[in-house]
């Protein structure tokens, strides 16, 4: 894989998560295939969900980052993450290495009332 390549990732947001992303339920994103993007080739690593969360927060999130990401760089408690339809816990959570055309779904399970 070329070190300057991007991955086509489909991001989906529901359960209220879409409100944080300009009311977009689905975003077709071009994500760097390697992180950190500004590092030398030798210092880069294959993009993981940890990198995707940071990139999404910086590049796509419109408001209230505290409702999406926690202090540890992961999603906040109460957000279900699916990787190609499977619970991310089965895929390695933050360390899952992204693949071209992955579908990553973020679903908030927290609702006011």
Phi, psi and omega per residue, in radians:
X1 nan 2.312 3.121
X2 -1.117 2.364 -3.095
X3 -1.166 -0.243 3.101
X4 -1.785 0.091 -3.058
X5 -1.223 2.702 3.015
X6 -2.024 2.764 3.089
X7 -1.879 2.426 3.048
X8 -1.564 1.960 -3.096
X9 -2.098 2.269 3.032
X10 -1.624 2.078 3.101
X11 -1.803 2.318 3.093
X12 -2.180 2.473 -3.099
X13 -2.276 2.296 3.085
X14 -2.631 3.118 -3.097
X15 1.224 0.373 -3.104
X16 1.814 -0.258 3.135
X17 -1.069 -0.551 -3.102
X18 -1.068 -0.449 3.130
X19 -1.113 -0.500 3.131
X20 -1.365 -0.238 -3.070
X21 -2.081 0.719 3.070
X22 1.134 0.606 -3.130
X23 1.065 0.446 3.081
X24 -1.654 2.103 3.113
X25 -1.449 -0.489 3.137
X26 -2.368 2.333 3.084
X27 -2.269 2.197 3.022
X28 -1.544 1.908 -3.025
X29 -1.920 2.515 2.972
X30 -1.810 1.859 -3.018
X31 -1.882 2.415 3.079
X32 -0.959 2.424 -3.136
X33 -1.354 -0.299 -3.115
X34 -2.378 2.542 3.134
X35 -2.322 2.757 -0.236
X36 -1.212 2.483 -3.041
X37 -1.054 -0.576 -3.080
X38 -1.499 -0.073 -3.100
X39 -1.413 2.871 3.057
X40 -1.199 2.801 -3.112
X41 -0.940 -0.717 -3.104
X42 -1.183 -0.447 -3.092
X43 -1.589 -0.132 -3.091
X44 -1.433 2.743 3.036
X45 -2.303 2.807 3.117
X46 -1.076 2.441 -3.105
X47 -1.055 2.356 3.102
X48 -2.070 3.034 3.070
X49 -1.097 -0.579 3.066
X50 -0.979 -0.804 3.112
X51 -1.143 -0.703 3.138
X52 -1.070 -0.737 3.134
X53 -1.091 -0.786 3.122
X54 -1.122 -0.769 3.141
X55 -1.107 -0.764 3.137
X56 -1.098 -0.731 3.121
X57 -1.081 -0.768 -3.103
X58 -1.313 -0.687 -2.960
X59 -1.707 -0.484 -2.986
X60 -2.131 -0.494 -3.076
X61 -1.129 2.298 -3.083
X62 -1.681 -0.499 -3.082
X63 -2.809 2.822 3.001
X64 0.858 1.065 -3.121
X65 -1.000 -0.481 -3.136
X66 -1.117 -0.301 3.093
X67 -1.545 -0.144 -3.130
X68 -1.940 -0.832 -3.028
X69 -2.104 2.501 3.115
X70 -1.657 3.109 -3.123
X71 -1.109 -0.403 -3.097
X72 -1.533 0.033 3.135
X73 1.527 -0.044 3.084
X74 -1.653 3.036 3.035
X75 -1.242 2.732 3.129
X76 -1.130 2.700 3.031
X77 -1.006 2.430 -3.130
X78 1.683 0.022 3.066
X79 -1.898 2.070 3.094
X80 -1.474 2.331 3.124
X81 -2.073 2.229 3.082
X82 -2.003 2.402 3.084
X83 -2.004 1.919 -3.109
X84 0.894 0.721 3.070
X85 1.529 -0.090 -3.132
X86 -1.920 2.551 3.076
X87 -0.982 2.317 -3.081
X88 -1.082 -0.362 3.086
X89 -1.084 -0.508 3.106
X90 -1.402 -0.225 -3.049
X91 -1.910 0.032 3.119
X92 1.814 0.153 3.127
X93 0.856 -2.181 -3.031
X94 -1.095 -0.407 -3.064
X95 -1.605 0.003 3.097
X96 -1.020 2.239 3.128
X97 -1.505 2.112 -3.096
X98 -1.107 2.537 3.093
X99 -2.119 2.644 3.082
X100 -1.001 2.364 3.121
X101 1.265 0.332 3.007
X102 -1.102 2.650 3.025
X103 -2.012 2.036 -3.131
X104 -2.011 2.150 -3.073
X105 -2.008 2.303 3.066
X106 -2.009 2.093 -3.123
X107 -2.159 2.126 3.063
X108 -1.372 2.276 3.068
X109 -1.780 0.067 -3.131
X110 -1.744 2.259 -3.132
X111 -2.378 2.465 3.088
X112 -1.329 2.936 -3.139
X113 -2.988 nan nan
